Each structure stands twice: as structure tokens, then as C-alpha cells.
Amino acid sequence: MSNARHLGYRDELLADGQVHRRYEDGRSEWRRRGTDRQIHWHDSLGRTGIDEPLGRDLVKRRYADGTAEYGRDIGYGRTVWGGGLVTLNRSSFGGRLGVVVGALGVAGVAAITAAQLPPDALSEDEEEELRAQARQQSADSSSSSGGGGDGGGGEAAVGHDDPAAVDPAADDDFGDWNDSDDGWDGDDFG
């Protein structure tokens, strides 16, 4: 996957509990935690959708228009998406570690293997099995660490030029980004 494109972003926690994600290409995304470990988002292009963890390292991004794509968290704030896109969370690390992660972001493109690519599609049964694994991992993490956990998950995808007018995040049942009782860390999928 030597022709992969890298797109960095930084997250900022807002006073109202949302996370404002700023991509290096100028786009912005506002993210809120929802129920069932889902992240509801809308972006500066008018698109909306939901990100959902599937298993240990997959995330499903569903757009309001019904389309979906998958990403795979490959560590150090990097997520590989279909079509050759790698998103890189530049807000997670500072100091020397940030320099190392930044270098991984660029040099790590050549190291991405076919095994790290996300699936193009999953059946409902496959997705449900992965959801069950994610719930079990969360429960195991909560019981072994007293409620905390280091999460994982992937970054938000980019792409799909289809603007959507529906806001699935209209429900007010959102948690606090800083609570870690569900086993996910503060940046939830990135």
C-alpha cells in the first residue's frame, strides 16, 4: 500500500462535551458520544453519521445516506481506511513520542500490510459477532482495571462527498467524553 494518503487531525474537547476534530485538509467534524459505545458526528461539509467499534480494532462508519465503510486501527493513532487513506491522530502524543509517531505516520505507509487493511464489507452476522466481542472486551477491561481501559478504535473516516441533512445525533442521551467506564479512552475512535 505504498500509495496510501495520510491525513492528520487534532481533537479538542469542548465545554459542552463535544469533541471538535480539525483535519489537516481544512475540514472540521464535531463528535458526541452516544449510547452503545457509538459516536455521533457531523462535519463542515454537511454530512452526518455514526462511528461504531466492531471487535478489537475495527470501526464501522455509517453515513446518514445509508452507505458505510470500515477502518482498522493499526496503533499509534493511525487508522487505515479503504481507498488508501490513513488517518493520523496528531493530538494524542507530544514531546519525543510525538516525533516518533509523526515519523511512523509518514514512514509507516510502506509498512502497511494487506492484513491491516479493513474489510470492504461484512455481513450482519459478522458485524454482530464483532459487536459481541467488543462488548466482552469492554466488560473484561472494566472488571480487570476497575472501570478504566485504554480503548483503541479508529479515527474518523474521510471521503464520501455525499452531504446528508439528517442528524442522527439529535437525541440528548450522550455521555461525558471523560468517563471511561465503558473501556474506551477519551478520544473514542481517534
PLY file of the C-alpha trace (Angstrom):
ply
format ascii 1.0
element vertex 190
property float x
property float y
property float z
element edge 189
property int vertex1
property int vertex2
end_header
0.00 0.00 0.00
2.75 2.39 -0.97
0.36 4.95 -2.49
-1.56 5.50 0.75
-2.57 9.07 1.57
-2.04 10.34 5.11
-4.41 12.82 6.68
-3.68 14.12 10.14
-6.11 15.67 12.58
-6.23 17.16 16.07
-9.02 16.83 18.61
-10.15 19.47 21.09
-12.58 18.75 23.94
-15.23 21.49 24.06
-17.01 22.75 27.18
-20.32 21.20 26.06
-18.79 17.71 25.93
-18.34 17.55 22.16
-15.02 16.93 20.51
-14.05 19.27 17.69
-11.86 17.42 15.21
-9.83 19.54 12.78
-8.41 17.74 9.77
-5.28 19.00 8.02
-7.28 19.38 4.78
-9.37 22.14 6.42
-12.48 20.12 7.27
-13.95 20.02 10.75
-16.02 17.39 12.50
-18.00 17.60 15.74
-18.33 14.33 17.66
-20.54 13.31 20.58
-20.59 10.10 22.49
-23.87 8.22 22.24
-25.29 5.07 23.70
-23.91 1.61 22.95
-20.36 2.96 22.50
-21.32 4.80 19.33
-20.01 8.20 18.29
-22.44 10.56 16.53
-20.81 13.12 14.27
-21.49 15.88 11.77
-18.96 17.73 9.67
-18.34 21.06 7.98
-19.46 19.58 4.64
-22.97 18.89 5.97
-22.53 15.14 6.35
-23.66 13.21 9.43
-23.30 9.68 10.68
-22.31 7.25 13.39
-18.99 5.54 14.16
-19.23 2.19 15.92
-16.48 -0.09 17.26
-16.53 -3.64 15.91
-14.28 -6.12 17.68
-10.80 -5.23 18.83
-9.58 -2.99 16.02
-12.36 -2.30 13.51
-14.68 0.68 13.31
-17.74 0.98 11.09
-18.62 4.43 9.81
-22.26 4.72 8.75
-23.33 7.79 6.85
-26.86 9.18 7.14
-27.46 8.27 3.47
-27.08 4.57 4.35
-23.57 4.00 3.00
-20.90 2.53 5.24
-17.17 1.94 5.31
-14.74 0.22 7.66
-11.45 1.27 9.18
-8.80 -0.69 11.06
-6.85 0.78 13.98
-3.19 -0.12 13.47
-1.85 1.63 16.56
-0.12 4.90 17.41
-3.22 6.89 16.45
-3.29 5.53 12.89
-6.34 4.05 11.15
-6.31 2.51 7.70
-9.43 3.08 5.57
-10.41 1.63 2.21
-9.22 3.53 -0.82
-5.72 4.07 0.53
-6.40 6.60 3.29
-4.57 6.54 6.62
-5.78 8.99 9.27
-3.33 10.04 11.97
-4.31 11.49 15.34
-1.72 14.18 15.97
-3.34 15.36 19.23
-2.63 12.20 21.21
1.10 12.48 21.65
3.56 15.21 22.47
7.27 15.57 23.04
9.65 12.88 21.81
6.86 10.34 21.43
5.06 12.78 19.13
8.12 12.96 16.90
8.27 9.15 16.74
4.56 8.89 15.98
4.85 11.59 13.34
7.66 9.66 11.71
5.59 6.48 11.84
2.78 8.34 10.16
4.87 9.07 7.10
7.37 6.21 7.10
4.77 3.69 8.26
2.88 3.92 4.97
5.15 1.36 3.35
4.79 -0.93 6.37
1.01 -1.29 5.99
0.26 -4.86 5.02
-2.74 -6.49 3.39
-3.63 -7.98 6.79
-4.02 -4.45 8.18
-6.49 -3.34 5.52
-10.12 -3.13 6.66
-12.74 -5.34 5.05
-14.71 -3.91 2.14
-17.92 -5.35 3.57
-19.19 -7.53 6.42
-22.43 -9.44 6.76
-24.86 -8.57 9.58
-23.89 -11.84 11.31
-20.19 -10.99 11.10
-20.83 -7.50 12.45
-22.92 -8.83 15.32
-20.21 -11.32 16.26
-17.67 -8.48 16.32
-20.03 -6.32 18.43
-20.32 -9.17 20.93
-16.52 -9.43 21.07
-16.25 -5.67 21.67
-18.83 -5.83 24.48
-16.97 -8.75 26.08
-13.62 -6.97 25.82
-15.16 -3.89 27.41
-16.60 -5.95 30.24
-13.28 -7.75 30.76
-11.40 -4.44 30.75
-13.82 -2.87 33.24
-13.61 -5.77 35.66
-9.83 -6.13 35.48
-8.95 -2.43 35.71
-11.67 -1.15 37.99
-13.60 0.62 35.26
-10.86 2.08 33.10
-9.38 0.91 29.88
-7.25 2.03 27.04
-9.86 1.63 24.36
-8.45 1.56 20.93
-10.68 2.10 17.97
-10.01 4.10 14.86
-10.17 7.61 13.62
-12.98 9.11 11.68
-13.04 8.37 8.02
-12.95 10.94 5.35
-14.23 10.72 1.85
-17.78 10.30 0.55
-18.81 13.60 -0.94
-22.47 12.86 -0.25
-23.87 15.54 2.09
-26.63 14.31 4.38
-29.24 16.50 6.01
-30.37 14.11 8.75
-28.77 14.50 12.17
-28.76 11.12 13.97
-27.23 12.83 17.00
-30.41 14.78 17.78
-31.07 12.55 20.79
-29.77 14.09 24.02
-28.62 10.77 25.53
-24.87 11.37 25.39
-22.21 10.53 27.92
-19.22 12.51 29.08
-16.06 12.10 26.95
-14.02 11.81 30.11
-15.88 8.87 31.61
-14.06 5.62 30.98
-16.49 3.14 32.47
-17.12 1.61 29.06
-13.47 0.76 28.39
-12.84 3.45 25.75
-10.40 6.25 26.20
-11.04 9.97 25.95
-10.57 10.26 22.23
-13.02 7.47 21.28
-12.07 6.21 17.82
-9.27 8.61 17.37
0 1
1 2
2 3
3 4
4 5
5 6
6 7
7 8
8 9
9 10
10 11
11 12
12 13
13 14
14 15
15 16
16 17
17 18
18 19
19 20
20 21
21 22
22 23
23 24
24 25
25 26
26 27
27 28
28 29
29 30
30 31
31 32
32 33
33 34
34 35
35 36
36 37
37 38
38 39
39 40
40 41
41 42
42 43
43 44
44 45
45 46
46 47
47 48
48 49
49 50
50 51
51 52
52 53
53 54
54 55
55 56
56 57
57 58
58 59
59 60
60 61
61 62
62 63
63 64
64 65
65 66
66 67
67 68
68 69
69 70
70 71
71 72
72 73
73 74
74 75
75 76
76 77
77 78
78 79
79 80
80 81
81 82
82 83
83 84
84 85
85 86
86 87
87 88
88 89
89 90
90 91
91 92
92 93
93 94
94 95
95 96
96 97
97 98
98 99
99 100
100 101
101 102
102 103
103 104
104 105
105 106
106 107
107 108
108 109
109 110
110 111
111 112
112 113
113 114
114 115
115 116
116 117
117 118
118 119
119 120
120 121
121 122
122 123
123 124
124 125
125 126
126 127
127 128
128 129
129 130
130 131
131 132
132 133
133 134
134 135
135 136
136 137
137 138
138 139
139 140
140 141
141 142
142 143
143 144
144 145
145 146
146 147
147 148
148 149
149 150
150 151
151 152
152 153
153 154
154 155
155 156
156 157
157 158
158 159
159 160
160 161
161 162
162 163
163 164
164 165
165 166
166 167
167 168
168 169
169 170
170 171
171 172
172 173
173 174
174 175
175 176
176 177
177 178
178 179
179 180
180 181
181 182
182 183
183 184
184 185
185 186
186 187
187 188
188 189
